[in-house]
Amino acid sequence: MRNRFAFVCAAVTGAVLLTGGTTASAQTASPPARAASAVSLSAADGAPDWTPSNAPAGAQACGVRPTTNGYGGATVTTSIYLRTGPSSACDDIYPKLLVGQRLGGWCYYKNPAKNLWYYVSTGGGAPYGWIYGGNITEEETIETPCNV
């Protein structure tokens, strides 16, 4: 703990802690290899704002599983994976869907980018996941909005 305290004190006063506990002026120490960004030592500044509210909308939506189950279905037009959320930023769900494969439609959702995504099942069962409307046909039969 003493070393950590000494390091903080040295950083605040502009001194450099040398081996053996002696200090030297920061001006005599060699400069860092790269410029360091300024760091405020004021507690009033608070912690960085890394809350989910300012995360990308796609990342925020990953893992969303609506409970809405409407009627309809769609056919895959592009061999692609389902996603864990209504965004291309979300993880893939395996196995890969095949062109011509039928999907059971649960509901639709328009994401913040204004793209229509559909929550679907494969063959009436798992896996469940999200697919972008541009990768399916007959999606207009899925008329129920998702509760997300």
C-alpha positions as CSV (number, residue, x, y, z in Angstrom):
1,M,0.0,0.0,0.0
2,R,2.9,2.4,0.8
3,N,4.3,2.1,-2.7
4,R,0.9,2.8,-4.3
5,F,0.5,5.9,-2.0
6,A,4.0,7.1,-2.9
7,F,3.3,6.7,-6.6
8,V,0.1,8.7,-6.4
9,C,1.8,11.4,-4.4
10,A,4.7,11.5,-6.8
11,A,2.3,11.8,-9.7
12,V,0.4,14.7,-8.1
13,T,3.5,16.6,-7.1
14,G,5.3,16.1,-10.4
15,A,8.1,14.0,-8.8
16,V,9.3,10.6,-9.9
17,L,9.8,7.9,-7.3
18,L,13.1,6.1,-7.8
19,T,14.3,2.8,-6.6
20,G,15.1,2.9,-2.9
21,G,12.4,5.5,-2.1
22,T,14.2,8.6,-3.3
23,T,12.5,11.1,-5.6
24,A,13.6,13.2,-8.5
25,S,12.0,16.1,-10.3
26,A,9.8,15.0,-13.2
27,Q,11.9,17.3,-15.4
28,T,15.0,15.2,-14.9
29,A,13.2,11.9,-15.7
30,S,13.1,10.8,-19.3
31,P,9.8,11.6,-21.1
32,P,7.3,8.8,-21.9
33,A,7.6,7.2,-25.2
34,R,4.1,8.4,-26.2
35,A,1.9,11.2,-24.9
36,A,-0.4,10.3,-22.2
37,S,-4.0,11.7,-22.1
38,A,-4.9,14.1,-19.3
39,V,-6.5,12.4,-16.4
40,S,-8.5,14.4,-13.9
41,L,-7.8,13.5,-10.2
42,S,-11.0,15.2,-9.0
43,A,-13.6,12.9,-7.4
44,A,-16.3,15.4,-8.6
45,D,-15.6,14.3,-12.2
46,G,-17.2,10.9,-11.4
47,A,-16.8,7.6,-13.2
48,P,-16.8,7.4,-17.0
49,D,-20.3,7.2,-18.5
50,W,-20.3,3.7,-19.8
51,T,-23.9,2.9,-19.2
52,P,-25.9,0.7,-21.6
53,S,-28.0,3.7,-22.6
54,N,-25.1,5.1,-24.7
55,A,-24.1,1.7,-26.1
56,P,-24.8,1.2,-29.8
57,A,-28.4,0.4,-30.4
58,G,-27.6,-2.9,-32.1
59,A,-25.5,-4.1,-29.2
60,Q,-28.2,-3.1,-26.8
61,A,-30.7,-5.2,-28.6
62,C,-28.7,-8.4,-28.7
63,G,-30.2,-11.2,-26.7
64,V,-33.8,-9.9,-27.0
65,R,-36.3,-12.7,-26.9
66,P,-39.9,-11.5,-27.4
67,T,-42.8,-13.5,-26.0
68,T,-45.2,-12.4,-28.8
69,N,-46.1,-15.3,-31.0
70,G,-48.2,-14.4,-34.0
71,Y,-49.1,-16.1,-37.3
72,G,-47.2,-16.1,-40.5
73,G,-44.0,-17.4,-42.0
74,A,-41.2,-16.6,-44.4
75,T,-38.8,-18.3,-46.8
76,V,-35.1,-17.8,-46.7
77,T,-33.6,-16.2,-49.9
78,T,-30.0,-15.8,-48.7
79,S,-28.0,-18.6,-46.9
80,I,-27.4,-16.8,-43.6
81,Y,-27.4,-17.3,-39.8
82,L,-30.1,-16.1,-37.5
83,R,-29.0,-13.4,-35.1
84,T,-29.4,-13.1,-31.3
85,G,-31.0,-9.7,-31.8
86,P,-32.4,-7.4,-34.4
87,S,-29.1,-6.1,-35.6
88,S,-26.1,-7.2,-37.7
89,A,-24.0,-6.4,-34.7
90,C,-25.5,-9.4,-32.8
91,D,-24.0,-12.8,-32.7
92,D,-24.8,-15.6,-35.2
93,I,-27.0,-18.6,-34.2
94,Y,-25.9,-21.9,-35.7
95,P,-26.6,-23.8,-38.0
96,K,-26.7,-21.6,-41.1
97,L,-30.1,-21.3,-42.8
98,L,-30.4,-22.6,-46.3
99,V,-32.0,-20.9,-49.3
100,G,-35.6,-22.1,-49.6
101,Q,-35.9,-23.0,-45.9
102,R,-39.3,-22.2,-44.3
103,L,-39.4,-20.2,-41.1
104,G,-42.2,-19.9,-38.6
105,G,-42.8,-16.2,-38.0
106,W,-43.4,-14.9,-34.5
107,C,-43.3,-11.1,-34.8
108,Y,-41.6,-8.2,-36.5
109,Y,-39.6,-5.2,-35.1
110,K,-38.3,-2.0,-36.7
111,N,-34.8,-1.3,-35.2
112,P,-33.4,2.2,-34.5
113,A,-31.8,2.1,-38.0
114,K,-35.4,1.7,-39.4
115,N,-34.7,-1.8,-40.7
116,L,-37.4,-4.5,-40.3
117,W,-36.3,-7.6,-38.5
118,Y,-38.3,-10.8,-37.8
119,Y,-38.2,-13.1,-34.8
120,V,-38.6,-16.6,-36.2
121,S,-38.3,-20.3,-35.5
122,T,-36.9,-23.0,-37.8
123,G,-39.4,-25.6,-38.6
124,G,-41.7,-24.6,-35.8
125,G,-39.0,-25.2,-33.1
126,A,-35.6,-24.2,-31.9
127,P,-33.4,-22.5,-32.8
128,Y,-35.2,-19.2,-32.5
129,G,-33.7,-16.0,-33.7
130,W,-33.8,-12.8,-35.7
131,I,-33.5,-12.4,-39.4
132,Y,-33.3,-9.2,-41.5
133,G,-36.3,-8.7,-43.8
134,G,-34.0,-8.4,-46.9
135,N,-33.0,-12.0,-46.5
136,I,-36.5,-13.5,-46.7
137,T,-39.7,-13.5,-48.8
138,E,-43.3,-13.7,-47.8
139,E,-42.5,-11.8,-44.6
140,E,-45.6,-9.7,-45.0
141,T,-47.6,-12.7,-43.5
142,I,-45.9,-11.9,-40.2
143,E,-48.2,-9.2,-38.9
144,T,-47.7,-9.2,-35.2
145,P,-45.3,-6.5,-33.7
146,C,-42.7,-7.8,-31.2
147,N,-43.0,-6.8,-27.6
148,V,-39.5,-5.5,-27.2
